[in-house]
Amino acid sequence: MDPVSFFLVFLAIVLIGAALYLGSGIVRGRSIGSGLDQPVPNLPAVLLSEDAKPSDVDSLRFALGLRGYRMDQVDQVLDELRDQLQAKDREIERLGALVRPRLQDDETGRTGQ
């Protein structure tokens, strides 16, 4: 068999294989690029509890998407975590403001004796 005939037979086999592959996808109801669609959010939302601890953050698991973790879930949890940390920082500041006058009173009381 000469090289041209071999190439033509090889090309015919590849074309028949491609047609069968694409035809089976159409029969199953898939389009050619259907594997690249965004996944349907069928998992429950990932939420943190109101009093999140570091162990809660360590135990978080996100669903994998086409290119890694689902960005919408990660963004939601990070926004929630940021808000909780801000609330804790405000509470620490508020409690610190309550304690400072008492500390100053104790210090002035000691120096005045």
Number of C-alpha atoms within 10 A of each C-alpha: 5 6 8 9 10 11 11 11 12 11 12 12 12 12 12 11 12 12 12 12 12 14 15 12 14 12 9 8 10 13 12 12 7 10 10 9 8 11 11 7 12 7 8 8 13 14 16 17 11 9 10 14 11 7 8 12 14 8 7 12 11 16 16 11 13 11 9 9 13 16 14 13 18 17 11 15 19 15 12 17 20 12 12 17 14 12 12 13 12 12 12 12 12 11 11 11 11 11 11 11 11 11 11 11 10 12 11 11 10 9 7 7 5
